[in-house]
Amino acid sequence: MPQTVKGVIARAKGADVELVDIVVPDPGPGEAVVQVQSCGVCHTDLHYREGGINDEFPFLLGHEAAGVVEAVGEGVTEVAPGDFVILNWRAVCGQCRACAKGKPWYCFNTHNAKQKMTLTDGTELSPALGIGAFIEKTLVAAGQCTKVDADADAAAVGLLGCGVMAGFGAAVNTGGVGRGDSVAVIGCGGVGNAAIAGASVAGATTVIAVDVDDRKLEGAKKFGATHTVNGKTEDVVERIRELTGGHGADVVVEAVGRPETYEQAFYARDLAGTVVLVGVPTPDKEVTLPMIEIFGRGGALKSSWYGDCLPSRDFPMLVDLYRQGRFDLDAFVSERIALGDVESAFEKMERGEVLRSVVVLR
């Protein structure tokens, strides 16, 4: 029967979040109820609260999560009760034209749970990215659950559910970073640092971190940055060229989502190099580039959807790297907090004081 649990909602645009009672239905066909153990506080959740995604309030916030499957609905074979899982917001359908071409990471028909979680008065909630994990238990599509090694720390590996996977995948999956490459990453928040770590794991020998905050640049060294550039005091393009033999980087990852930083990325790459946009721009942002430069410089201008990841392939692999000590997910966890501390975590995020605050529920 339905359960009533505690969860964090955004009731109206710009209003402080609230910890309230939420009704979670039993899982229907293709669905699962997951007992949430951890959930990272991601900037996307703040976008929801500020009305930057859509206006389908009230939102059940949280999406960067790990936990244990409590129950599954009819027809579910991917996971079973007791499985430790990381939640993802791109459950592939297996049938659309992208999946049929053998490129399920581009799935054009990803799906979520069909039933709605509600407030106790029956008001339907919109779960952030189809998950809604600032809650003791959540209802998701079973395909949004990826089983991984149960020995892993939930607070660390849960971050693969969004920001860390987006950054790592932007460098490795989308950018194709390989041994001996030079890489520049513009923006050293959680996503940017994950791109730096991914480039390092993939064998890049020159990894340049770019930001306007010296604290973030110092922190980027922990993830594998070999050089740093402060965009406030240095010419970003010229400095990246200096650090790459005068040529520019093989791959430049833009993790900010602003026209000025995208333009820097475009001109800071080597001829035939690759620019990867993983920073999420607001709808009003536009960029203008000379077409002759786009043609003459060659290479590729790409955007990265969730790091072009396939959760069933990438999550277990990255958890293995973490357990082997080759990918330091613990370094992304700035603090562990309670469900009632989400609003203060947003404030710390906006002040640039944390990479990730992580809600821990066990």
C-alpha positions in Angstrom: 0.0 0.0 0.0 1.1 3.6 -0.5 3.7 5.0 2.0 4.0 8.4 3.5 7.6 9.7 3.9 9.5 12.9 4.3 10.8 14.8 1.2 11.9 18.2 0.1 9.8 20.2 -2.3 10.0 23.6 -4.1 6.4 24.9 -3.8 6.8 28.1 -5.8 9.4 30.0 -7.8 12.2 31.4 -5.7 10.6 30.2 -2.4 12.7 28.4 0.2 12.4 24.6 -0.1 10.2 22.8 2.4 10.5 19.4 4.2 7.0 17.9 4.0 5.1 14.6 4.0 4.9 12.9 0.6 2.8 9.9 -0.5 4.7 7.3 -2.5 2.5 4.7 -4.4 3.3 1.1 -4.7 5.3 0.4 -7.9 3.3 -0.3 -11.0 4.4 -2.2 -14.1 7.9 -1.3 -15.0 8.4 0.8 -11.8 10.5 0.5 -8.7 10.4 2.0 -5.2 13.9 2.8 -4.0 15.0 3.6 -0.4 17.2 6.5 -0.9 20.6 6.4 1.0 22.2 9.6 -0.5 21.4 12.4 -2.9 23.8 15.2 -4.0 22.7 18.8 -4.1 23.1 19.7 -7.7 22.9 23.1 -9.4 20.0 21.7 -11.5 17.9 21.4 -8.4 18.4 25.1 -7.8 17.4 25.8 -11.4 14.1 24.0 -10.7 13.5 26.0 -7.5 14.2 29.2 -9.4 11.8 28.3 -12.3 14.7 27.9 -14.8 13.6 24.5 -16.1 9.8 24.9 -16.3 6.9 26.1 -14.1 5.4 22.7 -13.2 5.4 23.4 -9.4 5.5 21.9 -6.9 8.7 20.1 -7.6 10.1 17.2 -5.6 13.8 18.0 -5.8 16.9 15.8 -5.9 18.1 13.5 -8.6 21.8 12.6 -8.0 21.2 9.6 -5.8 21.9 6.0 -4.7 19.9 3.6 -2.6 18.4 0.2 -2.2 15.5 -1.2 -4.2 12.6 -1.9 -1.9 10.0 -3.1 -4.3 9.4 -3.6 -8.0 6.3 -3.7 -10.2 5.1 -6.2 -12.7 7.5 -7.1 -15.5 10.6 -5.7 -13.9 13.7 -7.9 -14.5 16.5 -5.4 -14.5 16.7 -5.1 -10.7 15.2 -6.8 -7.6 14.5 -5.9 -4.0 17.7 -5.6 -2.1 19.8 -4.4 -5.0 22.1 -1.4 -4.4 21.5 1.0 -7.3 22.5 4.4 -8.7 19.6 6.3 -10.1 19.8 7.9 -13.6 17.6 10.3 -15.5 18.0 8.8 -18.9 16.4 5.3 -18.9 16.8 4.1 -22.4 13.8 2.7 -24.3 15.7 0.2 -26.5 13.4 0.8 -29.4 13.8 4.3 -30.8 15.9 5.2 -33.9 19.0 5.9 -31.8 18.7 2.6 -29.9 18.1 0.8 -33.1 21.3 2.2 -34.5 23.2 0.8 -31.6 23.6 4.3 -29.9 21.4 4.0 -26.9 23.2 6.8 -25.1 21.4 9.1 -27.5 18.0 7.5 -26.8 15.3 9.9 -28.0 12.5 8.3 -25.9 13.8 8.0 -22.3 11.1 7.5 -19.7 10.2 7.9 -16.1 7.7 6.3 -13.7 4.1 6.7 -14.9 2.5 7.2 -11.5 2.9 10.4 -9.6 4.1 10.9 -6.0 1.8 13.4 -4.2 1.4 15.7 -1.2 -1.0 14.3 1.4 -3.8 16.5 0.0 -3.4 14.7 -3.4 -1.4 17.5 -5.1 0.8 15.8 -7.8 4.5 16.5 -7.6 6.9 17.0 -10.5 10.1 15.0 -9.7 13.3 16.7 -10.7 14.7 15.0 -13.8 12.0 12.3 -13.4 13.6 11.1 -10.1 12.9 13.3 -7.1 15.4 11.9 -4.5 15.5 14.4 -1.7 13.1 11.9 0.0 13.3 8.8 2.1 11.8 6.6 -0.6 11.2 7.5 -4.3 9.3 6.0 -7.2 11.1 5.7 -10.5 11.1 3.7 -13.7 13.0 0.4 -13.2 15.3 1.4 -16.1 16.4 4.4 -14.0 18.1 2.0 -11.6 21.6 0.7 -12.3 22.9 -2.1 -10.0 26.4 -1.6 -8.8 28.7 -3.0 -6.1 27.0 -2.7 -2.7 30.3 -2.1 -0.9 30.7 1.3 -2.5 29.9 4.5 -0.4 26.5 5.7 -1.4 27.4 9.4 -0.8 30.3 9.1 -3.3 28.9 6.9 -6.0 25.5 8.5 -6.0 27.2 11.5 -7.6 27.5 9.5 -10.8 23.8 10.0 -11.2 24.3 13.4 -12.7 27.2 15.9 -12.4 30.2 13.5 -12.1 29.0 11.3 -15.0 28.3 14.4 -17.1 31.8 15.8 -16.7 33.7 12.5 -16.9 31.7 11.5 -20.0 32.1 14.9 -21.6 35.8 14.3 -21.7 36.0 10.6 -22.3 32.8 9.7 -24.2 32.0 12.9 -26.1 35.5 14.4 -26.4 37.2 11.0 -26.9 40.2 12.0 -24.8 43.0 9.5 -25.1 46.6 8.9 -24.2 48.9 11.8 -24.7 46.2 14.3 -25.4 46.1 17.9 -24.2 42.9 19.0 -22.6 41.5 22.3 -21.3 38.5 22.5 -19.0 36.8 25.8 -18.6 34.8 26.0 -15.3 36.0 24.0 -12.3 32.8 23.2 -10.4 31.7 19.6 -9.9 31.2 18.9 -13.6 34.4 20.6 -14.7 36.5 18.7 -12.1 34.9 15.5 -13.2 36.0 16.3 -16.8 39.5 16.9 -15.4 39.5 13.6 -13.6 38.2 11.8 -16.7 40.9 13.3 -18.9 43.5 12.2 -16.4 42.2 8.7 -16.1 42.1 8.5 -19.9 45.8 9.3 -20.2 45.9 13.0 -21.1 49.3 14.4 -20.3 48.4 18.1 -20.3 45.3 18.9 -18.4 44.6 22.7 -18.0 42.0 23.9 -15.5 40.4 27.3 -16.2 38.3 29.4 -13.8 38.1 32.8 -12.3 38.3 31.6 -8.7 41.7 30.7 -7.3 40.2 28.4 -4.7 38.6 26.3 -7.5 41.8 26.3 -9.5 43.7 25.0 -6.5 41.0 22.3 -5.9 41.3 21.2 -9.6 44.8 20.0 -9.0 43.4 17.3 -6.8 41.5 15.9 -9.8 44.5 15.8 -12.1 45.0 19.3 -13.5 48.6 19.8 -14.5 48.2 23.6 -15.1 45.8 26.3 -14.1 44.7 29.5 -15.7 42.8 32.3 -14.0 40.4 33.9 -16.5 40.3 37.1 -14.5 44.0 37.9 -14.7 45.2 35.9 -17.8 44.3 35.7 -21.5 42.7 32.3 -21.5 43.2 31.5 -25.2 46.8 32.7 -25.3 47.7 30.9 -22.1 46.2 27.6 -23.2 48.2 27.9 -26.5 51.4 28.6 -24.6 50.9 25.5 -22.5 50.3 23.4 -25.6 53.3 24.3 -27.7 51.5 27.2 -29.3 48.9 25.1 -30.9 45.9 24.9 -28.6 44.4 21.9 -26.8 43.3 18.7 -28.5 40.0 18.8 -26.6 38.4 21.8 -24.8 35.5 21.1 -22.4 33.3 24.1 -21.7 31.6 23.5 -18.4 30.1 26.9 -17.8 27.5 27.4 -20.5 28.2 31.1 -21.4 28.9 32.6 -24.8 32.2 34.2 -23.7 33.6 31.0 -22.3 32.4 29.0 -25.3 34.2 31.4 -27.6 37.3 30.9 -25.5 36.9 27.2 -25.9 36.5 27.5 -29.7 39.7 29.5 -30.2 41.7 27.6 -27.5 41.6 24.3 -29.4 44.1 23.1 -31.9 43.4 22.8 -35.6 41.1 19.8 -36.0 40.5 19.8 -32.2 37.2 19.2 -30.4 35.1 21.5 -28.4 32.6 19.9 -26.0 29.8 21.9 -24.5 28.6 20.4 -21.2 27.8 23.6 -19.3 24.0 24.2 -19.5 23.2 27.6 -21.0 20.0 29.5 -20.3 17.6 29.9 -23.2 18.6 33.5 -23.8 22.3 32.8 -24.4 23.6 33.1 -28.0 27.0 32.8 -29.6 28.3 34.2 -32.8 31.4 32.8 -34.6 32.8 33.6 -38.1 31.8 30.8 -40.4 35.3 30.9 -42.1 36.8 30.1 -38.7 34.4 27.2 -38.2 35.4 25.9 -41.6 39.0 26.7 -41.5 39.8 25.3 -38.0 38.1 22.0 -38.8 37.5 19.5 -36.0 34.3 19.2 -34.2 31.9 21.3 -32.1 29.9 18.9 -29.9 27.4 19.1 -27.1 27.3 16.4 -24.4 24.1 14.9 -23.2 24.7 13.5 -19.7 28.3 12.7 -20.7 26.8 10.6 -23.6 26.7 7.9 -21.0 25.1 4.5 -21.0 24.4 3.9 -17.3 24.5 0.1 -17.5 27.9 0.3 -19.1 29.5 3.4 -17.4 28.3 3.3 -13.8 29.7 -0.1 -12.9 32.9 0.7 -14.6 33.4 4.0 -12.8 32.5 2.4 -9.4 35.2 -0.2 -10.1 37.7 2.6 -10.8 36.6 4.2 -7.6 37.1 1.1 -5.5 40.5 0.5 -7.1 41.6 4.0 -6.0 41.9 5.3 -9.6 39.0 7.7 -9.6 38.5 9.7 -6.4 34.8 10.2 -6.0 35.2 10.9 -2.3 37.0 14.2 -3.2 33.7 15.5 -4.7 31.9 15.2 -1.4 32.3 18.5 0.4 29.9 17.7 3.3 27.2 15.3 4.4 23.9 16.8 5.5 20.4 16.0 6.5 17.2 16.4 4.5 16.4 19.5 6.3 19.6 21.2 5.3 19.0 21.5 1.5 18.2 25.2 1.5 21.5 26.1 3.3 23.3 23.8 0.9 22.0 25.9 -2.0 23.4 29.0 -0.3 26.8 27.4 0.1 26.7 26.3 -3.6 25.9 29.8 -4.8 28.8 31.2 -2.7 31.2 28.6 -4.3 32.0 27.0 -0.9 31.3 23.4 -1.9 31.6 21.0 -4.8 28.8 18.8 -3.5 26.8 18.8 -0.4 25.3 15.3 -0.1 22.1 14.5 1.7 22.6 11.2 3.7 19.6 9.3 4.8 21.0 6.1 6.4 
